[in-house]
Amino acid sequence: MLAPKKVKHKKWQKGRSKGIETRATQLDFGSFGLKSLGTTWIKSSQIEAIRLVIVRNLKKKGQFWFRIFPDKPVTTKGTEVGMGGGKGSVSYYVFPIKPGRIIFELDGIKEEMAREICSKAAAKLQIKTKFVKR
């Protein structure tokens, strides 16, 4: 699982994910990519599942770049723990994604293969996505 090595603050507040993304909205590294059309938190386990799909289907023919990294900690309290007693411990990390963000990029393969990989990867996410090309 992906997790940051060092963080300034161990526990964050939730925050609000609204609006449209302004960073990483264009393809910078590859020729094809997957763009988000919704707002959600993507867990590090989902990013790992997407990575496995890409690696299996590329078969050493092309390159891929991830444009997201889960650095936001999500805390949970244990089961059957009463109210109070402070905030729970960090259980996993997420990336809060907004509409318009490029999730990953592909290069060095044909468009049909890239479309197939992106559709398989999009099945691992809970948001709507769109295939984009340069």
N, C-alpha and C positions, 0 to 999 in steps of 0.2 A: 504494500500500500504506500501511496505517496503521502509524505508528511514533512513539514519544514524541520530543518535541523535545529534552528534556534529562532525563538520568537521574542519580541519585545514585551508583549503582554500575554500571559498564559491563557487567560480567559477573556473573551470579547463579549460585547453586548450584541444582540441580534442584528440591529440595524434594519433598514428598509431597502428592499430592492425594487426601485421603480425608475421609470425613464428608459431611454434608449442608450445603448453603449456608444461611447465616443472613441474608445481605443480598440485596436485590433479588429477593425471592421473590413479591412481589405486584405487580399492575399499578398503576403510579403516574401515567402520562401518558396512555395510550391505553385503548381499550375491548377490544382483542384483542391477544394476544401469543403468543410461542413460548417454552415452558419446557423446559429440558433435563431428561432423566431419567438421564443417565449422567455419567461422569467422563472427561475427556480434555483435551488441549491444542488449542485452536482457533487456527489460523494466521491471520495478517493477510490472506493471500490468500483464505482461505475467507470471512472477514468481508466482503471486497470483492466476492466472487462473490455473496454473499447480498444485499448492497446493490444490486448491478446488477439482480438478479431483482426486488427490491422496487420499484425505480425504474421498471423497464420495465412492470410490471404495475399500478402505482398510476395511472400516466398523469395526474399532476397533480390527482388527485381527493381524496387524503387526505394524512395526515401519518404519519411513522414516526420512532421513536426507537430508537437502539441503546443497550443497557444494559451492553455489554461493550466493553472497549478493550484491545488487545494491548500490554502494557507489559513482559512478561517476555522477556528476550533469550535466544535459544538459540544456542549456539556450535558450530561444526564446524571440524575441522582439515582441511587440504587432502588431496587424494588422494595416495597414495604418500609420506606423511610419517610418519616413524618415531615410536616411542614417546618420550615426554619432550619437552622443548622448550617446556613450558608449555601453557596452554589456548589453544584456537583462537579465531579472531575471530568476532564476532557475525554470524550469517548471516540470521536472521529473528526476528520477535517473535511471541509467542503469548499467549493468555489461558487460564489453567488454570480450567476450568469444572467445577463440582460439580453434583450433582442438586438440582433445585429452583430454579435460577437462571433468571430471565427474560432471554432473549437479545435480543429486540427487541419493540417495541410498535407497534401500528397504530391509527389513529383516522380518522374521517371517511368510512368506507366501510361497505358492507353486510357482514353476517356471511359470506355465501357467498363473496364476493370475498376476504375476509380469510382464510377457510379455504383457498382455492385458493393464495393468495400464500404462506401459511405452509407448505403441503405442498410447494410448489416450492422454497422456501428450505430446508426440512428435508432435501431431497434433496442439498443441497450439503454437509451435515454428516455426520460419521462416527458420530454418537451418536443414540440414540433421543430423540425430542422429543414434546411434547404441545401441542396448541392450547388456549389458555385464553382465557376472556372474563370481563369484569367482571360 
